[in-house]
């Protein structure tokens, strides 16, 4: 069994956190009617829908990025394939007018997803800045090595 390094430990921890947040978001933004619960007004339902979509999209981007990193660290993706998957998409922050309409626990969940995205975005920026620091010759050597590794 290969030894795990700090990078894989960080990625695994973030992946677990993102999965838990995604499940919490699914429950928080479920707009199906429940018996006995106070039903939100129309504007609150719209705010829930908008912020739910933003939050789940944010978390799915994070999960996709983390899955790519896990695959790369496990040797299932090459560096070129990882590079082709592109950077983590920019975040669309929650709308302040919508947040006012939401329950404090829902707002906390949204803020937690934003913090997670910011942490993963820092890792992504670091990875891309290290990629661009290679000289063109080093980049070409890397591409040649990857091409021959396939055979």
Protein Blocks (a to p, Z undefined) as FASTA:
>chain_A
ZZddfklmmmmmmmmmmmmmmmmmmmmmmcbdcehiacddfklmmmmmmmmmmmmmmmmm
mmmmmmmmmmmmnopacfklmmmnopadddddddfklmmmpcfklmmmmmmmmmmmmmmm
mmmmmmmmmmmmpcfklmmmmmmmmmmmmZZ
